Amino acid sequence: MELVEDVLRFLTARMQIEAEWAVQEKTSFTWWASSLRQRVWVAEPREFQGVQLTTLHIETDLIADVPMDESTWARLAAVNRFASLSAHVADPVAHTISLHSSVSLTADNYRLAQTIALHAMALQMADAYAEAAELAKAFGGQVASSRHPTQGMRTTPDEMVGILDTYQQRGEADSPFTPEELAQLVHLEPRPWLMAANGLHRIDADLEFAAGNVHARLELNAETKHPSLGSGLLMRLKLPVEPDPVVAQRLNTNECLEPDAHQLGAWCVDDEHGLMFTGFIPAAAWVPELSRALVYHLSAKNEWARALLFPAG
């Protein structure tokens, strides 16, 4: 419990959340930077591969009153191709779409994990305010505005709503994920892949997926720039299964419940790459050892997805 309280305090302090616009609870808090609610909470700890793991979730309301049909899944699968650190996830019962991400906390990794959670929280909030109105029109819903339970509607936005400018400025320089750093990942022990090779600014690796020499593909690319964030690290985990927007939604929904690894991005469908998980770590979020941690979390995500989609296998 002390670890959880430390992480929640860290996020509240670094996001400079004003107490009057927040609702604090023991293992969660909710706040309004303007008209959209963002909630941060931790799930019950559980045992995973002999380690006690606690998942910290970050979610921001985006769209309400969304019609739920096949076209919704197709639009979501397309929108999520440009994910940074969150996924657009639909709730068919509530008829809503929200932004969601999570990090897996352990006693050994929580300092690194809380740092990337901070960036996920900040970017998610900024993205929500930047895109809510446009996406509401595209999905046939309405912006999911809400009021603080005692303060009412926040009419003067928090300064953090404009944080995207900071990420864009940092993204104008070269990626901090250097060729030397990526080259070292090829020699990781224990090996998270069957085979890996590095180019100047990238890594390509094969991960075990199914019998008969069927592999998933892991790609890290520090040369490709995000359309709104600039430089950083593009992550892709491509699965050897039929690309289906419904499957992408299923994977994103289940990651909101009980993931086995960080959810820093989204499952989507791409014409060129098929069904894949993709995410982008902006330059401003770089810290030592982050790329190493991401490799192991993407490897765990591959195993999680395989077990979910093919439980008998």
C-alpha positions in Angstrom: 0.0 0.0 0.0 2.9 2.4 0.7 4.1 1.9 -2.9 0.7 2.8 -4.2 0.4 5.9 -2.1 3.8 7.1 -3.1 3.0 6.7 -6.8 -0.3 8.5 -6.5 1.3 11.4 -4.5 4.1 11.6 -7.2 1.5 11.9 -10.0 -0.6 14.4 -8.2 2.4 16.6 -7.3 4.1 16.4 -10.8 0.8 17.2 -12.6 0.3 20.1 -10.2 -3.3 19.1 -9.6 -5.3 21.7 -7.6 -7.1 20.0 -4.7 -10.3 22.0 -5.3 -10.7 20.3 -8.7 -9.9 16.8 -7.5 -11.6 14.0 -5.6 -9.0 12.0 -3.6 -9.5 8.4 -2.4 -7.1 5.9 -0.9 -6.2 4.1 -4.1 -7.4 6.6 -6.7 -8.1 10.2 -7.6 -10.2 11.9 -10.2 -9.7 15.4 -11.4 -10.9 17.9 -14.0 -8.3 20.0 -16.0 -11.4 21.6 -17.6 -14.6 19.8 -18.7 -13.3 16.2 -19.2 -12.8 13.9 -16.2 -9.5 12.0 -15.8 -9.3 9.1 -13.3 -6.2 7.4 -12.0 -6.6 4.2 -9.9 -4.8 1.1 -8.9 -6.2 -2.5 -9.2 -5.8 -5.1 -6.4 -2.3 -6.5 -6.4 -1.8 -10.0 -7.8 0.9 -12.6 -8.3 2.4 -12.7 -11.7 5.4 -15.0 -12.5 6.3 -15.0 -8.8 6.2 -11.2 -8.5 3.6 -9.0 -6.8 2.2 -6.8 -9.5 -0.1 -3.8 -9.2 -1.6 -2.2 -12.3 -2.1 1.6 -12.3 -4.8 2.7 -14.7 -5.2 6.1 -16.3 -8.4 7.0 -18.1 -9.9 10.1 -19.6 -13.6 10.6 -20.7 -13.8 11.4 -24.4 -17.1 10.8 -26.1 -20.6 9.9 -24.9 -23.8 8.6 -26.7 -21.8 6.8 -29.3 -23.7 4.4 -31.7 -22.1 0.9 -31.4 -21.9 -1.0 -34.6 -19.4 -2.5 -37.0 -18.4 0.9 -38.3 -17.5 2.0 -34.8 -14.9 -0.8 -34.5 -13.5 0.0 -37.9 -13.1 3.7 -37.0 -11.5 2.9 -33.7 -9.1 0.5 -35.3 -8.1 3.2 -37.7 -7.8 6.0 -35.1 -5.6 3.9 -32.9 -2.9 3.6 -35.6 -1.7 6.9 -34.4 -1.6 6.1 -30.7 1.1 7.6 -28.5 0.7 6.3 -24.9 -3.0 5.6 -24.8 -5.7 3.6 -26.6 -9.1 4.8 -27.7 -11.4 2.2 -26.1 -15.2 1.8 -26.5 -17.6 0.7 -23.8 -20.6 -0.8 -25.7 -22.8 -0.9 -22.7 -22.3 2.8 -21.7 -22.0 3.9 -25.3 -18.8 5.8 -24.6 -15.2 6.1 -25.9 -12.4 6.9 -23.5 -8.6 7.1 -23.6 -6.9 4.5 -21.5 -3.4 3.5 -20.5 -1.8 1.6 -17.7 1.6 0.7 -16.2 2.5 -2.4 -14.2 4.1 -1.6 -10.9 6.4 -3.8 -8.9 8.7 -3.1 -5.9 11.7 -3.1 -8.4 10.3 -1.1 -11.2 8.0 1.5 -9.7 10.3 4.5 -10.0 10.7 4.0 -13.8 7.0 3.0 -14.1 5.7 6.1 -12.3 7.8 8.3 -14.6 6.3 6.8 -17.8 2.8 6.9 -16.1 3.3 10.6 -15.6 3.9 11.1 -19.4 1.0 8.9 -20.2 -1.3 10.9 -17.9 -0.2 14.3 -19.3 -0.4 13.3 -23.0 -3.7 11.5 -22.5 -5.2 14.6 -21.0 -3.8 16.9 -23.6 -4.9 14.6 -26.5 -8.4 14.3 -25.1 -9.0 18.1 -25.1 -7.4 18.4 -28.6 -9.5 15.8 -30.3 -12.7 15.3 -28.4 -14.9 17.6 -30.5 -13.6 16.3 -33.8 -14.0 12.7 -32.8 -17.5 13.3 -31.4 -18.5 14.3 -34.9 -16.8 11.4 -36.5 -18.3 8.8 -34.2 -21.8 10.4 -34.1 -21.6 11.1 -30.3 -21.0 14.1 -28.1 -18.1 15.3 -26.0 -18.3 13.6 -22.6 -18.2 16.8 -20.6 -18.8 16.5 -16.8 -18.8 18.6 -13.7 -16.8 18.3 -10.5 -19.2 17.1 -7.8 -19.0 20.2 -5.7 -17.2 22.9 -7.8 -19.4 22.4 -10.9 -18.1 23.0 -14.4 -14.5 24.2 -14.7 -14.5 27.0 -17.1 -10.9 28.1 -16.9 -8.7 25.3 -18.1 -5.7 24.1 -16.1 -2.3 25.1 -17.6 -1.6 21.4 -18.1 -4.1 21.3 -21.0 -1.5 23.0 -23.1 1.3 20.6 -22.2 1.4 19.2 -25.8 3.5 22.2 -26.8 6.3 21.0 -24.5 6.4 17.6 -26.1 6.3 19.0 -29.6 9.3 21.3 -28.8 11.3 18.4 -27.4 10.4 16.4 -30.5 12.0 18.9 -32.9 15.5 17.5 -32.0 16.8 14.1 -32.9 15.5 11.1 -31.0 17.2 10.5 -27.7 16.9 6.7 -28.4 20.3 6.5 -29.9 21.7 3.9 -32.3 24.1 2.8 -29.6 21.2 2.2 -27.1 19.2 0.2 -29.6 22.2 -1.9 -30.6 22.7 -2.9 -27.0 19.2 -4.3 -26.8 20.1 -7.0 -29.3 22.3 -8.6 -26.6 19.7 -8.6 -23.8 19.7 -11.5 -21.4 17.5 -13.3 -20.8 16.5 -13.2 -24.5 13.0 -12.0 -25.0 12.9 -13.1 -28.6 13.9 -15.9 -31.0 16.0 -13.7 -33.2 16.8 -10.0 -33.4 18.7 -7.7 -35.6 19.4 -4.0 -35.5 19.8 -1.3 -38.1 21.1 2.2 -37.5 17.9 3.4 -35.9 15.8 0.3 -35.4 15.4 -3.2 -34.1 13.4 -6.0 -35.7 12.8 -9.2 -33.8 10.8 -12.4 -34.1 8.8 -13.6 -31.1 7.3 -17.1 -30.7 3.6 -17.1 -31.3 2.3 -20.5 -32.5 3.6 -23.9 -33.5 4.8 -24.4 -37.0 7.3 -21.6 -37.1 4.6 -18.9 -36.7 6.1 -15.7 -35.3 5.0 -12.3 -34.1 7.1 -9.3 -35.2 8.5 -6.7 -32.8 9.8 -3.5 -34.2 11.4 -0.5 -32.5 12.1 2.5 -34.7 13.8 5.7 -33.5 13.9 7.3 -37.0 10.1 7.5 -37.7 8.5 10.7 -36.3 5.1 11.0 -34.8 2.8 13.4 -36.8 2.2 15.5 -33.7 5.0 14.7 -31.3 8.1 14.6 -33.5 11.0 12.4 -32.5 11.0 9.5 -30.1 10.5 5.8 -30.4 7.9 4.0 -32.4 6.8 0.6 -31.1 5.0 -2.1 -33.1 4.0 -5.6 -32.2 2.5 -7.3 -35.2 0.5 -10.5 -34.7 0.2 -13.3 -37.4 -3.6 -13.3 -37.3 -6.4 -12.1 -39.5 -6.7 -8.3 -39.2 -10.1 -7.6 -37.7 -11.3 -4.4 -36.0 -13.4 -6.4 -33.6 -10.4 -8.3 -32.4 -8.5 -5.0 -31.9 -11.3 -3.7 -29.8 -11.4 -7.0 -27.8 -7.7 -6.7 -27.1 -7.9 -3.0 -26.0 -10.9 -3.8 -23.8 -9.1 -6.7 -22.1 -6.0 -4.6 -21.5 -8.3 -2.2 -19.5 -9.2 -5.1 -17.2 -6.1 -7.2 -16.4 -3.0 -6.6 -18.5 0.3 -8.5 -17.9 2.4 -5.5 -19.1 2.3 -1.8 -19.6 -0.5 -0.6 -21.9 1.3 2.4 -23.6 -0.4 2.5 -27.0 -3.2 0.6 -28.7 -4.2 -2.4 -30.7 -5.2 -1.4 -34.2 -5.6 -2.6 -37.8 -3.4 -1.2 -40.5 -3.5 -1.9 -44.2 0.2 -2.5 -44.4 1.0 -4.0 -41.0 -2.2 -5.9 -40.2 -3.3 -6.4 -36.6 -0.8 -4.9 -34.3 -0.1 -3.1 -31.1 1.5 0.3 -31.7 2.7 3.1 -29.4 5.0 6.0 -29.5 7.4 7.2 -26.7 8.0 10.9 -27.2 11.5 12.3 -26.9 10.5 14.2 -23.7 9.7 10.8 -22.0 13.1 9.2 -22.5 14.9 8.0 -19.4 17.8 5.5 -19.1 16.7 1.8 -19.2 13.2 2.6 -20.6 13.8 0.9 -24.0 15.1 -2.2 -22.2 11.9 -2.3 -20.0 9.7 -1.8 -23.1 11.2 -4.7 -24.9 10.3 -7.1 -22.1 6.8 -5.6 -21.7 6.1 -6.0 -25.4 7.3 -9.6 -25.2 4.9 -10.2 -22.3 2.2 -8.5 -24.3 2.7 -10.9 -27.1 2.3 -13.9 -24.8 -0.8 -12.3 -23.2 -2.4 -11.7 -26.5 -1.7 -15.2 -27.7 -3.3 -16.7 -24.6 -6.3 -14.5 -24.9 -6.9 -15.2 -28.6 -6.0 -18.8 -28.5 -6.6 -20.1 -25.0 -6.3 -23.8 -26.0 -2.9 -23.2 -27.6 
